[in-house]
Amino acid sequence: MNIIERIIAKKANKETVKVGEELSVKVDLAIAHDVTGPLAVAQFMKIGVDKVFDKDKVVFVMDHNIPCSSVDSRIQHRTINEFCERFGAKIYGRSEGVIHQVVHEEGLYKKGDIVVGADSHTCTAGAYGAVAIPLGSTELAAVMALGELDLEVPETYLINVDGKLNPGVYAKDIILYVIGKFGTNGFTDKAVIFSGSTILGLSNEEKMTISNMMIEMGAMIGYIDQGNEEIGNVKKAYNISALAIPPVAACPSSPGNVKPVKEVEGQKINQAVVGSCTNGRLSDLRIAAEVLKGRKVAQGVNMVVVPASKTVLDKMEEEGLTKIFREAGAIVTNPGCGPCFGAHQGLLAKEDVAISTTNRNFPGRMGHKEAKIYLASPRTVAESAVRGCITCPGTVIPLEG
């Protein structure tokens, strides 16, 4: 068995499991946010049970619409608040941050746990050795009641990235490059493990960027090699040289439409976004602030900076990053999802072109369905914001290394 299968077997109380086997596993954490949570609550009430399986393991985070962007979103918040008050589930409802960042910072899961969530980017927890599975709200409701999940053991694939990264290439470039190589359906309903010297050498924050976007390849489970475990047998392994990865951007309107930044350089933009559950961590914001320090966001460009959590925002303020962004002309919002989800805090009109560190650029993702969104690293986004057009890293300030 491989590492993912060993975790599944342990949680199913079995010695071994095999691909295609249907079984039930114990769940260590069930999560939802203010958009998916109310649907799960409604389904939970239909089940007719009088308690959640574990008050400490059912968690809601208000992050998509906070402060509320509409009356309907306020009703969603009230629904979750009333549920948590009645059943004692955990709630983070004061703009503590994006769900995947918050549950990590709060230590709500650990290596070897099974985490399920009514959000497609639940796979972020794979950065820390958890088997993290996205669910629909109805399925999550059953987990909230029973503490168990029925699943079919998936095939597992291994992607090794080895060697030293080129200057100006970051974790975001790695995952976008891989998505571009295999496509958005390349691993649908499969499990994917990232390993190799490049991956093992990344910081935990960078590993979160990669695991977060494994769903964009269709993966049911995204997992980062923890470096101290035997990976085991997989369906197939792929090897990628880090030197083959340039700074890249996912072009409209798919995370799989990936091109080297130099091929789209010069494309005029009028919005730049740094943040979200993909790249709203302190290391990301330091990279962007380094570019913006002493400079201004280009005329006609709206730059939005969204810290992934209160903890990140506190450290930004301690280090003076918030001041750098504001003096450059950027808008620093409260922690949360910001404009990524397309509810508020930076929506796009039909003619707009944005470059963003977020994880999706589908039509309508940030507003109008004809707006154009490019996805790129914090460095590429920051340099583009200064110049007013998509810009290769190293243009505004020289690259190190």
C-alpha positions in Angstrom: 0.0 0.0 0.0 1.1 3.6 -0.5 0.9 6.3 2.2 -2.6 7.4 1.3 -3.9 3.9 1.3 -2.2 3.2 4.7 -4.0 6.2 6.2 -7.4 5.1 4.7 -6.8 1.6 6.0 -6.1 2.8 9.5 -9.2 5.0 9.6 -11.3 2.0 8.2 -9.8 -0.2 10.9 -8.5 -2.6 8.3 -5.1 -4.2 7.8 -5.0 -3.5 4.0 -7.2 -1.8 1.4 -7.0 -1.9 -2.4 -8.0 0.4 -5.3 -11.7 0.3 -6.0 -12.7 -1.0 -2.6 -15.7 0.7 -1.0 -15.4 1.2 2.7 -16.3 3.5 5.6 -13.6 5.6 7.4 -13.6 7.5 10.6 -13.4 11.3 10.0 -11.2 13.5 12.2 -12.5 16.9 11.1 -15.5 18.1 9.1 -15.5 21.7 7.9 -17.8 24.1 6.0 -18.0 27.9 5.3 -20.8 30.4 5.1 -21.8 29.5 1.5 -21.8 25.7 1.8 -22.6 25.5 5.5 -26.3 26.5 5.4 -27.0 23.7 2.9 -25.3 21.2 5.1 -27.2 22.5 8.1 -30.5 22.1 6.2 -29.7 18.5 5.3 -28.5 17.7 8.8 -31.8 18.8 10.2 -33.6 16.4 7.8 -31.6 13.5 9.2 -33.3 14.0 12.5 -30.4 13.4 14.9 -30.1 15.5 18.1 -26.3 16.1 18.1 -23.2 16.3 15.9 -20.8 13.4 16.1 -18.2 15.5 18.0 -18.5 19.2 18.9 -14.8 19.8 18.5 -14.6 18.2 15.1 -17.5 20.0 13.3 -16.3 23.4 12.3 -17.7 26.4 10.4 -15.7 29.4 9.2 -17.3 32.6 7.9 -14.9 33.6 5.1 -16.7 34.0 1.7 -19.0 36.9 2.5 -17.6 38.7 5.5 -18.7 41.4 6.1 -21.9 40.2 4.5 -22.2 41.3 0.9 -26.0 40.9 0.7 -29.1 40.3 2.8 -29.0 36.7 1.7 -25.4 36.3 2.9 -26.5 37.7 6.3 -29.2 35.0 6.4 -26.5 32.4 5.7 -24.5 33.7 8.7 -27.5 33.6 11.0 -28.3 30.0 9.9 -24.9 28.8 10.9 -24.7 30.9 14.1 -28.1 29.4 15.3 -26.9 25.9 14.4 -23.7 26.2 16.3 -25.5 27.7 19.3 -27.9 24.8 19.4 -25.5 21.9 18.7 -22.2 23.3 20.1 -20.2 23.0 16.9 -17.1 25.3 16.6 -17.5 28.6 14.7 -15.1 31.2 13.5 -17.3 34.1 12.6 -15.3 37.3 13.1 -13.2 37.4 10.0 -10.6 35.1 11.4 -9.6 34.2 7.8 -10.0 31.7 5.0 -11.3 28.3 6.2 -8.2 26.3 5.1 -5.8 28.7 6.7 -7.8 29.0 9.9 -8.2 25.3 10.6 -4.5 24.8 10.0 -3.5 27.7 12.3 -5.9 26.4 15.0 -4.3 23.0 14.9 -7.6 21.2 14.2 -6.0 18.4 12.3 -2.7 16.6 12.1 -0.7 14.2 9.9 -2.5 11.0 9.3 -6.0 12.5 9.9 -8.9 12.4 7.5 -10.4 15.8 6.9 -13.5 16.4 4.9 -15.0 19.7 3.8 -17.8 21.3 1.8 -15.2 23.2 -0.2 -13.3 22.0 -3.2 -10.0 23.3 -1.8 -10.1 21.2 1.3 -7.1 19.4 -0.2 -5.0 22.2 1.2 -4.6 20.1 4.4 -2.6 17.6 2.3 0.4 19.9 2.8 0.6 18.6 6.4 0.1 14.9 5.7 -3.7 14.7 6.1 -5.9 12.9 3.7 -8.3 15.8 2.8 -11.4 15.2 0.7 -13.9 17.7 -0.6 -17.6 16.8 -0.3 -20.9 18.2 -1.3 -23.0 19.7 1.4 -25.4 16.8 1.6 -22.6 14.3 2.1 -21.0 16.6 4.7 -24.3 16.6 6.7 -24.1 12.9 7.0 -20.5 13.1 8.3 -21.6 15.8 10.8 -24.1 13.4 12.2 -22.2 10.1 12.0 -18.5 11.0 12.0 -17.9 8.5 9.1 -17.5 8.8 5.4 -18.1 6.1 2.7 -15.5 6.2 0.0 -14.0 4.2 -2.8 -10.2 3.8 -2.6 -8.8 5.8 -5.5 -5.8 5.2 -7.7 -2.7 7.1 -6.6 -0.2 8.9 -8.8 3.1 10.4 -7.9 4.6 13.6 -9.3 8.3 14.2 -8.5 9.8 17.6 -9.0 13.5 17.7 -8.6 16.3 20.3 -8.8 16.7 24.0 -8.1 14.1 26.4 -9.2 14.9 29.2 -11.7 15.0 32.7 -10.3 11.5 34.2 -10.3 9.8 30.8 -10.1 7.7 30.0 -7.0 5.4 27.3 -5.7 2.5 28.9 -7.6 4.5 28.5 -10.8 5.1 24.8 -10.0 1.5 23.9 -9.5 0.3 26.0 -12.5 2.9 24.3 -14.7 1.8 20.9 -13.6 -1.9 21.7 -14.2 -1.0 23.0 -17.6 0.9 19.8 -18.4 -1.8 17.4 -17.3 -4.9 19.4 -17.7 -7.8 20.2 -15.4 -9.2 16.6 -15.8 -5.9 14.8 -15.7 -6.4 13.1 -12.4 -10.2 13.3 -11.9 -11.3 11.2 -8.8 -7.7 10.1 -8.3 -5.2 10.7 -5.5 -2.0 12.7 -6.3 1.2 12.8 -4.2 3.8 15.5 -4.8 7.4 14.7 -3.9 11.0 15.2 -5.0 13.8 17.4 -3.8 12.2 20.6 -5.0 8.9 19.9 -3.1 10.6 18.7 0.1 12.7 21.9 0.1 9.7 24.2 0.0 8.4 26.0 3.1 5.1 24.7 4.6 3.4 27.8 3.3 4.6 27.0 -0.2 3.5 23.4 0.1 0.0 24.7 1.0 -0.1 26.6 -2.3 0.6 23.4 -4.2 -1.8 21.2 -2.3 -4.5 23.8 -2.5 -4.6 23.7 -6.3 -4.4 19.9 -6.8 -8.2 20.0 -7.2 -7.7 22.0 -10.3 -6.2 18.8 -11.9 -9.4 17.0 -10.8 -7.7 15.2 -7.9 -9.9 13.8 -5.2 -7.0 13.8 -2.7 -3.9 16.0 -2.9 -1.0 15.0 -0.7 2.5 16.4 -0.1 5.2 13.9 0.8 6.2 14.6 4.4 9.8 13.5 3.8 10.0 10.9 6.6 7.7 8.2 5.2 7.7 5.5 2.6 5.5 6.6 -0.2 4.8 3.0 -1.4 3.3 1.7 -4.6 1.5 4.1 -7.0 -0.3 3.6 -10.3 2.3 5.8 -12.1 5.1 8.2 -11.3 6.0 11.3 -13.3 9.3 13.2 -13.1 9.7 16.9 -13.7 12.9 18.9 -13.7 12.5 22.2 -11.7 14.7 23.8 -14.3 12.0 23.2 -16.9 9.6 25.4 -15.1 9.5 29.1 -16.0 7.4 31.9 -14.5 3.9 31.0 -15.8 0.4 32.4 -15.9 -2.9 30.6 -16.3 -4.7 32.5 -19.0 -8.5 33.0 -19.5 -10.5 31.1 -18.8 -9.1 28.0 -17.2 -6.4 27.1 -14.7 -5.2 24.6 -17.3 -4.6 27.3 -20.0 -1.0 27.9 -18.8 1.6 29.8 -20.7 5.0 31.3 -19.8 4.6 34.8 -18.6 6.9 36.1 -21.4 4.2 35.0 -23.9 1.5 37.2 -22.4 3.8 40.0 -21.2 2.4 43.4 -22.0 -1.2 42.5 -21.7 -2.8 45.5 -20.0 -4.5 45.0 -16.7 -6.8 47.0 -14.4 -7.0 44.8 -11.4 -4.3 42.9 -9.4 -5.1 40.6 -6.5 -2.7 39.1 -3.9 -4.3 36.8 -1.4 -6.8 33.9 -0.9 -6.4 30.4 0.4 -3.8 29.9 -2.3 -1.4 32.8 -1.8 -2.5 35.0 1.1 0.1 33.8 3.6 2.9 35.9 5.1 5.6 34.7 2.7 3.5 35.6 -0.3 2.8 39.1 1.1 6.4 39.7 1.8 7.3 38.9 -1.8 4.7 41.4 -3.1 5.6 44.1 -0.5 9.3 43.9 -1.6 8.2 44.8 -5.1 5.9 47.6 -4.0 8.1 49.2 -1.4 8.8 52.8 -2.5 6.7 52.3 -5.6 3.2 53.0 -6.7 0.5 50.8 -8.2 0.1 51.9 -11.8 -2.6 54.5 -12.7 -5.8 52.8 -13.6 -5.0 49.5 -11.7 -7.0 48.6 -8.6 -4.8 46.4 -6.4 -6.5 44.3 -3.6 -4.5 42.6 -0.9 -6.3 40.0 1.2 -4.5 38.4 4.1 -5.4 34.7 4.6 -6.0 35.1 8.4 -5.9 37.5 11.3 -2.6 35.9 12.3 -1.2 36.8 8.9 -2.6 40.4 9.1 -1.1 40.9 12.6 2.4 39.9 11.3 1.9 42.1 8.2 1.3 45.0 10.5 4.2 44.1 12.8 6.6 44.0 9.8 5.2 47.2 8.2 3.9 45.4 5.1 0.4 46.8 5.5 1.8 50.3 5.4 3.9 49.5 2.3 0.8 48.3 0.4 -1.3 51.2 1.4 1.4 53.8 0.6 1.7 52.1 -2.8 -2.0 52.6 -3.4 -3.3 49.1 -2.8 -6.4 48.3 -0.8 -5.8 45.9 2.2 -9.0 44.1 3.1 -10.0 42.1 6.2 -8.9 38.5 6.2 -11.1 36.1 4.1 -11.7 35.1 0.6 -12.0 38.6 -0.8 -12.8 38.8 -4.5 -11.8 35.2 -5.3 -15.3 33.8 -4.9 -16.9 36.7 -6.9 -19.2 37.9 -4.1 -17.7 41.3 -3.3 -14.5 43.2 -2.4 -13.2 43.7 -6.0 -15.6 42.4 -8.6 -14.9 42.8 -12.3 -16.9 44.3 -15.1 -17.2 43.0 -18.7 -14.1 44.8 -20.0 -11.9 44.2 -17.0 -8.6 42.3 -17.0 -7.2 41.0 -13.7 -4.1 39.2 -12.7 -4.5 37.3 -9.4 -2.8 34.9 -7.1 -6.2 33.1 -6.6 -6.9 29.6 -7.7 -9.6 29.8 -10.4 -10.2 32.0 -13.4 -13.4 30.4 -14.8 -15.9 32.7 -16.6 -17.7 34.8 -13.9 -15.4 33.8 -11.1 -14.7 37.4 -10.1 -17.7 39.1 -11.6 -18.8 39.4 -15.2 -18.5 36.2 -17.2 -16.6 38.1 -20.0 -14.0 39.6 -17.7 -10.5 38.1 -18.2 -8.5 36.7 -15.3 -4.9 35.6 -15.3 -3.5 33.5 -12.4 0.2 33.9 -11.4 2.6 34.1 -8.5 2.7 37.0 -6.0 5.9 38.2 -7.6 4.4 38.3 -11.1 1.2 40.0 -9.8 3.1 42.6 -7.8 5.4 43.5 -10.7 2.4 43.6 -13.1 0.5 46.0 -10.7 3.4 48.4 -10.7 3.7 48.5 -14.5 0.0 48.2 -15.4 0.5 45.2 -17.6 1.5 41.6 -17.2 5.2 41.6 -16.4 7.9 39.0 -16.1 9.5 38.7 -12.7 12.7 40.6 -12.5 11.5 43.6 -14.6 10.7 46.0 -11.7 13.5 44.8 -9.4 16.2 42.3 -10.2 15.8 38.7 -9.3 18.1 37.1 -6.8 19.9 33.9 -7.4 
